[in-house]
Amino acid sequence: MGNLFCCVQVDQSTVAIKETFGKFEEVLEPGCHFLPWCLGQQVAGYLSLRLQQLDVRCETKTKDNVFVNVVASIQYRALANNANDAFYKLSNTRSQIQAYVFDVIRASVPKLILDDVFEQKNEIAKAVEEELEKAMSAYGFEIVQTLIVDIEPDEHVKRAMNEINAAARMRLAANEKAEAEKILQIKRAEGEAEAKYLSGLGIARQRQAIVDGLRDSVLGFSVNVPGTTASLLCVKII
């Protein structure tokens, strides 16, 4: 109905591309616009200025020959000042972004081993963002943010990694158990040694007490019985 009365409505966060006899004339802001079709004026299309997100899954190989699926999340939007470039220069924006993401990831990941891929995912995301920003700015698009949201090794590799991790934990548990048993044995041996020492000390004190008792008896007898000596008594006792 709007076209019938030569009026066009442009919604918020959207711009329209105005052409006159097939030639670009201007970018129409949100609102109502008068376009007399009899003068060859028309809307060639609409361009959203909203933030958009594209998730790209890329399969590649690491330096240690492990195949991984890297999932990158690209947040981008068209620039209102360059809306004509964004509308005319690219026929498929998402495919173009995906191609650049593939190129950067497949150039970066093969330089790293699998463990480093997990540790340096922020560096990979930064490299993707810089390349996209440099390429897509020429087409009127802004790359707001790039994230590496997932790194998925092959299922067999994940199973092997889990087994290695489990084996390492079992080895650690075994070492801890052996260390605990060692400590128990040491403490047990120390206890037995202390017990034997105390037992020997008791026996020695007992014998000393017997000797002291005999000596006192001999000395007392020699004092009370005239004509006896300690040496004589000892000989008789033996």
FIDO-194636 format. One record per residue (C-alpha): x, y, z; residue number from 1; residue in three letters. Coordinates in steps of 0.2 Angstrom, whole numbers, plus 5000, padded with zeros to 4 digits. Layout:
N
+------+------+------+-----+------+
:   px :   py :   pz :  nr : rest :
+------+------+------+-----+------+
:    X :    Y :    Z : NUM :  ala :
...
+------+------+------+-----+------+
This chain:
238
+------+------+------+-----+------+
:   px :   py :   pz :  nr : rest :
+------+------+------+-----+------+
: 5000 : 5000 : 5000 :   1 :  met :
: 5015 : 5012 : 5004 :   2 :  gly :
: 5022 : 5009 : 4987 :   3 :  asn :
: 5005 : 5013 : 4979 :   4 :  leu :
: 5005 : 5030 : 4987 :   5 :  phe :
: 5024 : 5032 : 4984 :   6 :  cys :
: 5028 : 5031 : 5003 :   7 :  cys :
: 5041 : 5019 : 5011 :   8 :  val :
: 5043 : 5015 : 5029 :   9 :  gln :
: 5060 : 5011 : 5036 :  10 :  val :
: 5060 : 5002 : 5053 :  11 :  asp :
: 5071 : 5006 : 5068 :  12 :  gln :
: 5089 : 4999 : 5067 :  13 :  ser :
: 5087 : 4997 : 5048 :  14 :  thr :
: 5092 : 5008 : 5033 :  15 :  val :
: 5085 : 5007 : 5016 :  16 :  ala :
: 5095 : 5008 : 4999 :  17 :  ile :
: 5087 : 5021 : 4988 :  18 :  lys :
: 5090 : 5019 : 4969 :  19 :  glu :
: 5084 : 5030 : 4954 :  20 :  thr :
: 5082 : 5021 : 4938 :  21 :  phe :
: 5093 : 5007 : 4945 :  22 :  gly :
: 5107 : 5019 : 4951 :  23 :  lys :
: 5112 : 5021 : 4970 :  24 :  phe :
: 5106 : 5038 : 4976 :  25 :  glu :
: 5106 : 5038 : 4995 :  26 :  glu :
: 5103 : 5029 : 5011 :  27 :  val :
: 5087 : 5031 : 5019 :  28 :  leu :
: 5086 : 5033 : 5038 :  29 :  glu :
: 5072 : 5025 : 5049 :  30 :  pro :
: 5055 : 5034 : 5046 :  31 :  gly :
: 5043 : 5037 : 5032 :  32 :  cys :
: 5050 : 5043 : 5015 :  33 :  his :
: 5042 : 5049 : 4999 :  34 :  phe :
: 5048 : 5039 : 4983 :  35 :  leu :
: 5038 : 5043 : 4967 :  36 :  pro :
: 5040 : 5027 : 4957 :  37 :  trp :
: 5035 : 5037 : 4942 :  38 :  cys :
: 5052 : 5046 : 4943 :  39 :  leu :
: 5061 : 5030 : 4944 :  40 :  gly :
: 5064 : 5030 : 4962 :  41 :  gln :
: 5063 : 5014 : 4972 :  42 :  gln :
: 5070 : 5005 : 4987 :  43 :  val :
: 5083 : 4992 : 4981 :  44 :  ala :
: 5083 : 4983 : 4998 :  45 :  gly :
: 5085 : 4985 : 5017 :  46 :  tyr :
: 5100 : 4983 : 5028 :  47 :  leu :
: 5100 : 4979 : 5046 :  48 :  ser :
: 5111 : 4988 : 5058 :  49 :  leu :
: 5108 : 4976 : 5072 :  50 :  arg :
: 5122 : 4966 : 5080 :  51 :  leu :
: 5123 : 4949 : 5072 :  52 :  gln :
: 5132 : 4933 : 5077 :  53 :  gln :
: 5139 : 4920 : 5066 :  54 :  leu :
: 5146 : 4903 : 5073 :  55 :  asp :
: 5159 : 4895 : 5062 :  56 :  val :
: 5165 : 4877 : 5065 :  57 :  arg :
: 5181 : 4874 : 5057 :  58 :  cys :
: 5190 : 4857 : 5056 :  59 :  glu :
: 5209 : 4857 : 5056 :  60 :  thr :
: 5225 : 4848 : 5062 :  61 :  lys :
: 5237 : 4852 : 5076 :  62 :  thr :
: 5256 : 4852 : 5075 :  63 :  lys :
: 5255 : 4835 : 5084 :  64 :  asp :
: 5243 : 4828 : 5071 :  65 :  asn :
: 5227 : 4828 : 5081 :  66 :  val :
: 5211 : 4833 : 5071 :  67 :  phe :
: 5201 : 4846 : 5081 :  68 :  val :
: 5185 : 4856 : 5078 :  69 :  asn :
: 5187 : 4874 : 5082 :  70 :  val :
: 5171 : 4884 : 5085 :  71 :  val :
: 5172 : 4903 : 5083 :  72 :  ala :
: 5159 : 4915 : 5087 :  73 :  ser :
: 5159 : 4931 : 5077 :  74 :  ile :
: 5149 : 4946 : 5082 :  75 :  gln :
: 5148 : 4959 : 5068 :  76 :  tyr :
: 5136 : 4973 : 5061 :  77 :  arg :
: 5135 : 4984 : 5046 :  78 :  ala :
: 5140 : 5003 : 5048 :  79 :  leu :
: 5127 : 5016 : 5044 :  80 :  ala :
: 5140 : 5027 : 5036 :  81 :  asn :
: 5145 : 5014 : 5024 :  82 :  asn :
: 5128 : 5006 : 5021 :  83 :  ala :
: 5130 : 5007 : 5002 :  84 :  asn :
: 5146 : 4997 : 5003 :  85 :  asp :
: 5139 : 4984 : 5014 :  86 :  ala :
: 5124 : 4982 : 5003 :  87 :  phe :
: 5132 : 4982 : 4986 :  88 :  tyr :
: 5150 : 4975 : 4988 :  89 :  lys :
: 5145 : 4958 : 4996 :  90 :  leu :
: 5132 : 4946 : 4990 :  91 :  ser :
: 5134 : 4934 : 5005 :  92 :  asn :
: 5141 : 4942 : 5020 :  93 :  thr :
: 5141 : 4926 : 5031 :  94 :  arg :
: 5150 : 4916 : 5018 :  95 :  ser :
: 5163 : 4929 : 5016 :  96 :  gln :
: 5166 : 4930 : 5035 :  97 :  ile :
: 5167 : 4911 : 5036 :  98 :  gln :
: 5180 : 4910 : 5023 :  99 :  ala :
: 5191 : 4922 : 5032 : 100 :  tyr :
: 5189 : 4913 : 5048 : 101 :  val :
: 5193 : 4896 : 5040 : 102 :  phe :
: 5209 : 4904 : 5033 : 103 :  asp :
: 5215 : 4911 : 5049 : 104 :  val :
: 5211 : 4896 : 5060 : 105 :  ile :
: 5219 : 4884 : 5048 : 106 :  arg :
: 5235 : 4895 : 5047 : 107 :  ala :
: 5236 : 4896 : 5066 : 108 :  ser :
: 5231 : 4880 : 5074 : 109 :  val :
: 5243 : 4869 : 5064 : 110 :  pro :
: 5258 : 4878 : 5072 : 111 :  lys :
: 5253 : 4873 : 5089 : 112 :  leu :
: 5251 : 4856 : 5099 : 113 :  ile :
: 5235 : 4851 : 5106 : 114 :  leu :
: 5238 : 4857 : 5124 : 115 :  asp :
: 5244 : 4874 : 5117 : 116 :  asp :
: 5228 : 4876 : 5107 : 117 :  val :
: 5218 : 4876 : 5123 : 118 :  phe :
: 5230 : 4888 : 5132 : 119 :  glu :
: 5231 : 4900 : 5117 : 120 :  gln :
: 5213 : 4901 : 5111 : 121 :  lys :
: 5213 : 4919 : 5116 : 122 :  asn :
: 5227 : 4923 : 5104 : 123 :  glu :
: 5219 : 4913 : 5090 : 124 :  ile :
: 5203 : 4923 : 5093 : 125 :  ala :
: 5213 : 4939 : 5092 : 126 :  lys :
: 5221 : 4934 : 5076 : 127 :  ala :
: 5204 : 4930 : 5068 : 128 :  val :
: 5197 : 4947 : 5074 : 129 :  glu :
: 5212 : 4957 : 5067 : 130 :  glu :
: 5211 : 4948 : 5050 : 131 :  glu :
: 5192 : 4950 : 5049 : 132 :  leu :
: 5192 : 4968 : 5054 : 133 :  glu :
: 5205 : 4972 : 5041 : 134 :  lys :
: 5195 : 4963 : 5027 : 135 :  ala :
: 5177 : 4967 : 5032 : 136 :  met :
: 5180 : 4986 : 5035 : 137 :  ser :
: 5182 : 4988 : 5016 : 138 :  ala :
: 5164 : 4981 : 5014 : 139 :  tyr :
: 5156 : 4992 : 5027 : 140 :  gly :
: 5156 : 4980 : 5042 : 141 :  phe :
: 5162 : 4981 : 5059 : 142 :  glu :
: 5169 : 4966 : 5069 : 143 :  ile :
: 5163 : 4969 : 5087 : 144 :  val :
: 5171 : 4953 : 5095 : 145 :  gln :
: 5178 : 4936 : 5091 : 146 :  thr :
: 5177 : 4922 : 5103 : 147 :  leu :
: 5184 : 4904 : 5102 : 148 :  ile :
: 5170 : 4896 : 5111 : 149 :  val :
: 5174 : 4877 : 5109 : 150 :  asp :
: 5189 : 4866 : 5104 : 151 :  ile :
: 5183 : 4848 : 5101 : 152 :  glu :
: 5197 : 4835 : 5098 : 153 :  pro :
: 5192 : 4818 : 5090 : 154 :  asp :
: 5182 : 4807 : 5101 : 155 :  glu :
: 5197 : 4794 : 5102 : 156 :  his :
: 5209 : 4808 : 5107 : 157 :  val :
: 5197 : 4814 : 5121 : 158 :  lys :
: 5196 : 4796 : 5127 : 159 :  arg :
: 5214 : 4794 : 5127 : 160 :  ala :
: 5217 : 4811 : 5136 : 161 :  met :
: 5204 : 4805 : 5149 : 162 :  asn :
: 5213 : 4789 : 5151 : 163 :  glu :
: 5230 : 4797 : 5153 : 164 :  ile :
: 5223 : 4809 : 5166 : 165 :  asn :
: 5215 : 4795 : 5175 : 166 :  ala :
: 5231 : 4785 : 5175 : 167 :  ala :
: 5241 : 4800 : 5182 : 168 :  ala :
: 5228 : 4802 : 5196 : 169 :  arg :
: 5229 : 4784 : 5200 : 170 :  met :
: 5248 : 4785 : 5200 : 171 :  arg :
: 5247 : 4800 : 5212 : 172 :  leu :
: 5235 : 4791 : 5223 : 173 :  ala :
: 5247 : 4776 : 5224 : 174 :  ala :
: 5262 : 4786 : 5228 : 175 :  asn :
: 5252 : 4795 : 5242 : 176 :  glu :
: 5246 : 4778 : 5249 : 177 :  lys :
: 5264 : 4771 : 5248 : 178 :  ala :
: 5270 : 4787 : 5257 : 179 :  glu :
: 5257 : 4785 : 5270 : 180 :  ala :
: 5262 : 4766 : 5273 : 181 :  glu :
: 5280 : 4771 : 5274 : 182 :  lys :
: 5276 : 4784 : 5287 : 183 :  ile :
: 5266 : 4771 : 5297 : 184 :  leu :
: 5281 : 4758 : 5296 : 185 :  gln :
: 5293 : 4771 : 5302 : 186 :  ile :
: 5282 : 4776 : 5316 : 187 :  lys :
: 5279 : 4758 : 5321 : 188 :  arg :
: 5298 : 4755 : 5321 : 189 :  ala :
: 5301 : 4770 : 5331 : 190 :  glu :
: 5288 : 4764 : 5343 : 191 :  gly :
: 5296 : 4747 : 5345 : 192 :  glu :
: 5313 : 4754 : 5347 : 193 :  ala :
: 5307 : 4766 : 5360 : 194 :  glu :
: 5298 : 4751 : 5369 : 195 :  ala :
: 5314 : 4740 : 5368 : 196 :  lys :
: 5324 : 4754 : 5375 : 197 :  tyr :
: 5312 : 4757 : 5389 : 198 :  leu :
: 5311 : 4739 : 5393 : 199 :  ser :
: 5330 : 4737 : 5393 : 200 :  gly :
: 5331 : 4753 : 5404 : 201 :  leu :
: 5319 : 4745 : 5416 : 202 :  gly :
: 5329 : 4728 : 5417 : 203 :  ile :
: 5345 : 4738 : 5419 : 204 :  ala :
: 5338 : 4748 : 5434 : 205 :  arg :
: 5331 : 4731 : 5441 : 206 :  gln :
: 5348 : 4723 : 5441 : 207 :  arg :
: 5356 : 4739 : 5448 : 208 :  gln :
: 5343 : 4738 : 5462 : 209 :  ala :
: 5347 : 4720 : 5465 : 210 :  ile :
: 5366 : 4724 : 5466 : 211 :  val :
: 5363 : 4739 : 5477 : 212 :  asp :
: 5352 : 4728 : 5489 : 213 :  gly :
: 5366 : 4714 : 5490 : 214 :  leu :
: 5379 : 4727 : 5493 : 215 :  arg :
: 5369 : 4735 : 5507 : 216 :  asp :
: 5366 : 4718 : 5515 : 217 :  ser :
: 5384 : 4713 : 5514 : 218 :  val :
: 5390 : 4729 : 5522 : 219 :  leu :
: 5376 : 4728 : 5535 : 220 :  gly :
: 5381 : 4710 : 5540 : 221 :  phe :
: 5400 : 4714 : 5541 : 222 :  ser :
: 5396 : 4728 : 5552 : 223 :  val :
: 5385 : 4718 : 5564 : 224 :  asn :
: 5395 : 4702 : 5564 : 225 :  val :
: 5413 : 4704 : 5571 : 226 :  pro :
: 5427 : 4695 : 5562 : 227 :  gly :
: 5418 : 4695 : 5545 : 228 :  thr :
: 5423 : 4706 : 5530 : 229 :  thr :
: 5414 : 4710 : 5514 : 230 :  ala :
: 5426 : 4701 : 5503 : 231 :  ser :
: 5424 : 4685 : 5514 : 232 :  leu :
: 5405 : 4686 : 5513 : 233 :  leu :
: 5406 : 4688 : 5494 : 234 :  cys :
: 5416 : 4673 : 5492 : 235 :  val :
: 5404 : 4663 : 5503 : 236 :  lys :
: 5389 : 4669 : 5493 : 237 :  ile :
: 5397 : 4664 : 5477 : 238 :  ile :
+------+------+------+-----+------+
